[in-house]
Amino acid sequence: MTTPVDPPARPVRLLIVDDDPLVRAGLTLMLGGADDIAVVGEGADGSEAADLVDRLRPDVVLMDIRMPTMDGLSATEALRRRPDAPEVVVLTTFHADEQVLRAIRAGAAGFVLKDTPPAQIVDSVRRVVAGDPVLSPAVTRQLMDRAAGTGADDRTGRADRARRRIAGLAEREREVAVAVGGGRSNAEIAASLYLSVATVKTHVSRILAKFDFNNRVQIALLVHDAGLLDEEDDGAGDVG
């Protein structure tokens, strides 16, 4: 169970993109009720996302995966290539959909299920802004297992490349990366490694910069590809 994060210092500007008007209305009602979240606009298709982001400057986009003209995957890839990219959280009805995995590799900060309780969706938006993961360890591992469900040659090549990249990290950065791969929050990593939260954030920022990643979920995928999550399991009992 994750610990709820504190509300941000200013209201989070949120854009909702979903082709179902009832879903948009429900999310707007649900999220607009939070004092620290401002729903600044809605879109009915991924093709509208870029213009809406230009005009409304959201901090976070809640993006449906399946839409008729431009799906959420293509829209996420386009948004995350921008230098001023907002965070993207994809909306789905599946825990480990292949498109969700592709969206995360493209730079989405995570995903929420459409039937997630309202309080958890609000907390997920806050968590993205705070730089914490929006995937539970269990769901992260479901996605990792889906990523591993490719051919043996592809898995071997990906593992080799991942290990070479991880080898370029300093020892403490590697420990932080493995903890991120286990789905831990900054506070949980700080407690387990006897660091301050600020120091953990610095290490995460350095890892992101070294790998030219958009977010910590991509760190988790790399750690998984390198086969390092067993190390996280071995140390999990140290967290109090």
N, C-alpha and C positions, 0 to 999 in steps of 0.2 A: 504494500500500500504506500503510495507516494504522499509526501507531506505537502499540503497546499502552500503555494507561494503567496507572498504579500502582494496586494494590489500595486500596480505601477504608480510612479509619481504623477503622471498625467494620463488622461484617458487614452486608451489604445484606439487608434483609428482602424476600423475593421471594414473590409469589403467582402460581400458574400456573392459568389458566382455559382449558380445552380439553375438548371433548366426547368425545374419544377417550382411553380409559383407558390405552392403550398409549403414546400420545404423552406423556400426563402422567407416566407411570411413567418413561419414558426421559429426559424433561427433569429430573425430580426427581433421578434417579440421576446424570445428567450434571452438573447445576448444584450439587447437594448435595455433590459431591466437592471443590468449591472452598472453601478455608478462610474466605474473606471473603464468602461468600454463604450465607444461611440460607433454605431453602425453608420458609416458615411455613405454607403451606396450598395446597390445590388446589380448584378448582371445575370442575363439569362443564358449566356453561352461563353465558352472560352475565347471566342473571337472578339468579345467586347472587353476582355480583361485589360489589355494594354492601354486602350484609350481611357478606361475608368481609372487605372492606376495613375496615368499622366494627369488626369483632372482632379482626382480626389486625394492622392498621396496617402494611401493607407499604410499602416505599419504591418498589418497582417491581412492575408487573403484566405478566406475559407473557400476552397475550390472543389467542386464536384468533379469526379473522375470521368463519368460518362455523360457527354453532351453531344448534340447532333452535328453541329457544324465544325467546331474545334473542340476536341476533348480536353479534359483537365490536364492530361499529361503534356500535350503540345503547348498549352497555355503556360503551364508551370515552367517548362524548359525555356520558353521565350522570356518570361518574367525574370527568371533567375540568371539569365545572361546579362541583364541590365546592371550598370554600375550602382544604381540606387535601388536595387531590388527589394521589395517587401518580403517578409517571411511568408511562406505558403504552407498551409495545412490542408491536406486533401481530405475530402469527405467520401466515404465509401460505405457499402453495406457488407463488405467482406473483411475478415481479419488479415488474410494473407494473399490478397489479390495480386497477380503478377503486375498489373498496372500500378498498384500502390508502390511496389518495389521499384519500378522504373521511375516513378515520380520522385521517390526519395533519392535515388541515384542522381537524378537531375537537379537536386537541391532543395526539395521540399523538406520542411522541418519535422514532418511526421504526419500522422493521420488521426482522424477521429471517426468512429462509426456514427451513422446517422441516428441510431437509436441510443446513443450515449446519454446518460442523465444530464439535464441542463447544467447543474453545478460543475460537473466534470468538464463539459465543453468550455465553460467560462474559465475554469482553472487551466485548461489546455492553452487557451489564448494567452493568459497571463504567463504561463510557463515558457511559451515560445519567446515572448518579449524579454523575459528574464534570462534567456539563454539556456534553460534547462530542457531536458528531453520531454517529448510528448508521447513517447512510446514506453509502455511498461516493459520490464525485462522479458516477460513471457511473450508479449506480442512481438518484441524485437527478435526474439529467437525464432518465432514462427516465420518471420520474414527472412531471417538468415537461412533457415532450412529451405525455404522456397528458392533462395538465391543459389543454394548448393545443389538444387535439383537439375543440374545441367550435366553435360557429358564429363567423363572423368578427365579427359585431356584438358578441357576448358577449366575445370576446377583446379587441376594441378598447376596450370600456367598462371591462373589468378592467384593461387596461394604463393607461388614463387615471387611474383611481382609484389604482392602485399608484404611479404617478409623482407624483401629488399628495401621497401619504402620504410617500414617500421624500424629497420636497422639504422636508419639515419637519425633517429630520435635519441635525445639524451635519456639517461636511465629514468629520471623522474617523469619526463614527458611520456615515456613508454608506460610507466605505471598508471599515469592519468589516462592515457589512451585506452588501456585495457579496462580500467574502471568505467570509462564512458561506454565501451563496448558491452559492458554488463548492464547498462541501463541506469547507472547511478546518477543522482543529481549532484550538483556542485557541492552541496552541503554534506551529502553522504560520502563523496570522495574526500573532502577535507577531513572528515572525522576518521576515515579509515587510514589515511596517509599522514595524519597529524600535521596538516597544513591549514592555513587560513583559506576561507572561501575566495578571497581576492587573489591569492596565489594560485589556486586551482583555475580560476578564470584566466589568469595570465598564461598558464601552461596550455589550456585549451586553445586560447587565441594563437599561441605560437604554433601549435600543431596544425590548426586550420591554415595558417599562413604558409607553413612548410609544404603542405600538400595541395595548396590552392583549393581548399574545400569551402563549401558554403556554410555547413553546419555540422554539429556533432553527430548526427545520425550517419553521415558519411564516414566519420571516424569509426563508428561502431561497425559498419559494413567492412571497412578495411581490416579491423581487428579480427572480425569473424573470418574473413578470407585468409588471413595469416594463421588461423588456428590457435589464437591466443586466449579464447574465452575460458578454456579450462583453468588458466591461471587465476582468472577472476573467481571461478567457482571455488578454487582452493582457498582463497582469502576471504570468502564471503562471511565466514563465521567471525571475522574480526570486527564487524560493524556492530556497535552497540546501540 
